[in-house]
Amino acid sequence: MEQNLIDIYDLIEHAIDNAFGGQMNLKFYNYLKDNKIKKHEIDSFIESATAWEISEITMDLEEYLKGGADNEHKQLREGYGHIPKPQARKIKEYLYGILEDAWRYSHDRRPGRRKKQSK
């Protein structure tokens, strides 16, 4: 595995942990742009288990925020009940933003999308 991918996975795992600790300071798109991550690398991340995990967490948080009396919502309250709902909303938006940044970067890095250099 390429070092850039290892760095991305490490960065994302820390971002998830930090989000639940109240720190949401990763600007993922800027990181990708500043480090000149290649399209195939970000596409590998998008298709990875880590991206799937972020997606699952955001869906779980969404269901936790909706609430409900069934067994699934009871389990979500047990898992996320220590997080106030306003904080859970912020975490959900932050984590989903990481996925959006990855999708946008991948889209921006398509072939033929190079900026023309001015003379």
Stockholm file with secondary structure:
# STOCKHOLM 1.0

chainA/1-119         MEQNLIDIYDLIEHAIDNAFGGQMNLKFYNYLKDNKIKKHEIDSFIESATAWEISEITMDLEEYLKGGADNEHKQLREGYGHIPKPQARKIKEYLYGILEDAWRYSHDRRPGRRKKQSK
#=GR chainA/1-119 SS CCHHHHHHHHHHHHHHHHHHTTCCCCCHHHHHHHTTCCHHHHHHHHTSHHHHHHHHHHHHHHHHHHCCSSHHHHHHHHHHTTSCHHHHHHHHHHHHHHHHHHHHHHHHTSTTCCCCCCC
#=GC SS_cons         CCHHHHHHHHHHHHHHHHHHTTCCCCCHHHHHHHTTCCHHHHHHHHTSHHHHHHHHHHHHHHHHHHCCSSHHHHHHHHHHTTSCHHHHHHHHHHHHHHHHHHHHHHHHTSTTCCCCCCC
//
